[in-house]
Amino acid sequence: MKRIATGLLYVVGALAIAYLALYAYVALTGRTIVPGDPIHIFRKPDSPELGQLMKNLAQGFPRAGWPQVAVRS
């Protein structure tokens, strides 16, 4: 029981440190976070489409030595 309490204390402490680090980053970079502002996520222009990758994963890649996976559509 004491080990569980110690582990829980470490987890709570790690979360508190992560929160303080995030707060310090936002405070020092001067960026204001306003609810409703869009989140800008940049991708490489030559990166593959995620939908096509997921479809290929669902169907299983036909590679030598890999078992073929039957997928119901």
C-alpha positions, 0 to 999 in steps of 0.5 A: 500500500505504501508503494502505491501511495509513493508511486501516486505521489510521484505521478502527481508531482510529475504532472505538477512539474509538467504543468509548471513547465508549460506555464513557464513556456507560455509566459516566456514566449509571450504567446497568448492562448485565446479560446476559439483561435485556430490551432495551426498544425503544419505538415510537410507538403510531400507527406503521404495522406493519412487516409491512404495510410490507414486504409493500407494498414487496415488491409495489411501490407503484402510483404514477403513473409507477412501473413495476409490479413482478411479485412471485411469492408 
